[in-house]
Amino acid sequence: MTFPLYASLALYVLSTATSVAGFRGTLTRLRSKSTVLLIAGFGSHTAYLAWRAYSTGHAPMASMDETTAFYGWTTVLASLIVIFRYKERLVELITVPLASLAVFFSILNAKPPGPLTLVLRTHWFEAHVTASFAAYALFTIAFAGAVLYLIHLVRGSEAPVLKRFQEIASRAVLWGFFLFSISMFAGAIWAYLAWGVYWMWEPKIIWSFIVWFYYAGAMHAYYVRQWRGTGLSIATVIGFFVVMFTYLGISLLMKSSHSF
């Protein structure tokens, strides 16, 4: 039952297209329709993940196709929160295409649903992965906010506009760091239950610590006036690529307990 995932991808692409058309002024009336399309896509996406969870008996986060689908879902959810919380539509022009790419990647790597291996049959694993991808989604929001801040800075936009994007990025970093910290804690408990140790010297765990440490520094840099604007935005952009390397690069290129 992969039709809902195909439908969500189509709706996300349509949402982005109508949003772009609205911002360019060619079809302004379509801008309001893009949110409806995005919500519809999110609903279809949710239905797919719910079916996947029901059919397997576990949270849909145990394989590459499941995790990329879940990352896309959490990113769209975070984007909708930004839309309704900040009334900001530019962020979705970055985040929704990234979510669409994740869904497309999930479709390309689709595998039949199956039960969890023994080592993954614990709620600590599900808590670890859920918190991780929620944090990844928020780091994606922070990336979009930072990119838009830099673009508007170059364009010479007014201070309130810059402040809005800075606030979106900084709050996303704050909550993303909080959730990633929970993920690290749950992951340590899961590792102890699975392998009898809280820490292993393997690439994914080391790079996860690097991500945690990096965003801890970014979060503290917000309170340093010299870093709060351009410097922090550049650091946030770089941080997103560190996250993507930790998630995809390590999982695909290096052997670890997190390899798919």
C-alpha positions, 0 to 999 in steps of 0.5 A: 500500500504505497499509493499514499506515499506517491500521493503525498509526493505529488501533493508536496510538489504541487504545493511547492509549485503553487507557492513559487507561482504565488511568490513570483506574482504570476498566479498570486491567488494560488499561494493560499492553495499551496497550504491546502495542498501541503496539508493534504500531502501531509495527511496522505503521508501520515496515512502511509506511516500509520499503515506501515506501523500497523502492518509491521507492529512497530514504528516505521523507522527500521530501514532506509526507506522508512527513515527517509519517509519519516524524516520527510514527514517530520520536516513537513510537520515542522514546516506547517508549524512555522507556517501557522506560528510565524505566518511565514511562507518562504521557509517552506520553499526550502524545507518542502522540496527537501522533504519531497526529495526524502520521500522520493528517495524512500520510494526508490528504496522501498522494501516490503514491511517486516518485523524488527530484528531482536536487537531493535525490539525495545521502546528505547530504540523507537524513542531514540529514532523518533527524537533523532528525526524530530531533531533533524527536521528542526535542524532543517528548519534552522537551515532554511531560516539561516539561508533566508536570513543570509539572502535577505541580508545581501538584499539589504532587507529591513531589520524586522525581516532579518529578525524573524528569520533569525528567530525561526533559526535560533528557536529551531536550533534550541528545540532541535538540540533539546530533542537530539539530547533526548535521542542521545540519552535514549540511544545510550540506554538502547545500546546498553540493553543491546550490547551491554555498553553505553558507548561504542567507538564507531563512526555513527555514534562519534559523528552523532556526538559531533552533531550534538557538540556542534549545535551546543556551540551554535546554541550558545553562540546565539548569546554572543553579539558578534556571532548572532547574525551572519556568523551564526547563520553560516554556522547553522547552514554548515551544521545542516550538512554535518547532520546529513552526512551523519544520517546518510553518509555514515549509514551508507558509506561506513559499517556500523550498528546503524548501517542499513 
